[in-house]
Amino acid sequence: MKKNPVPPLALVIGVALIIWSINQGGSMSGFIDVPSLIITLIGSFCALLISFPFSDIKKIPIIVKKVISTTTDDKNELIEKFTELSRLARSNGILTLEQEISKIDNLILRDGLQMAVDGMDPTDIKSILEIKIENMEARHGVGQAIFLKWGEMAPAFGMIGTLIGLINMLSQLNDPSTIGSGMAVALITTFYGSFFANLLFIPIATNLKMQTEAELEVCDMIIEGVLSIQAGQNPRTIEQKLNGYLDNKLVKNKKKNIKTNASAVPSEVN
């Protein structure tokens, strides 16, 4: 995993834009209210504790860390790795891949190759890997569900805070001059709920979903590659097959790089 600076940078820019828009027609002091913040954040977090097991809730810092990171699995590198492994298996036998397995970081790829080397039935290999992938998807889905639910809860608790503020304001109508300020304070919790939901919680859930989908696509490539190597297919066939998982733009760039490298090789002089 490597750091991805875009999400935190986007968050900073988003907060800066909101602060800028507030200062255009008022002051920040009017948008700061600690009780409203407590009702919105702590209240919605308590609802999360009721909705999810605490063992999942305490993983929130790890989940957030995943958002500001990006996976190191590169599809082009994976295709090159499978091409290399298939050449090795066809020339020296599939058992020679045992030496390469320990050098592989991806657990799904490592397990798949190990099962192929052990001579397991292709149907069993596919079934076992699919079970592992489904478990991984379920684990990742918990983080998505937590932040999606938090994105639902925050505006709801913002509305609860607003209702509390309105009730308190309406119960003290003896002084009409306080209605404006009381209404403003009452609406702050709705602002907080919308702010945290739309700039933090829901974007985090979306980010996690996109990362999971990308990982699942890589896992599909791994299953296809492992079964192709076990079947003894031609390395060129495996490469073309796995290229189908690449975007058209990536395929064009790959072909362009191959042509560039080929033209850079000096021809032999007869």
Helices and strands as residue ranges (DSSP letters): E 2-3, H 6-25, G 28-31, H 34-37, I 38-42, H 43-51, H 54-57, H 60-67, E 69-70, H 75-92, G 94-97, H 98-101, H 107-117, H 122-170, G 176-178, H 179-196, I 197-201, H 202-230, H 235-243, H 248-264
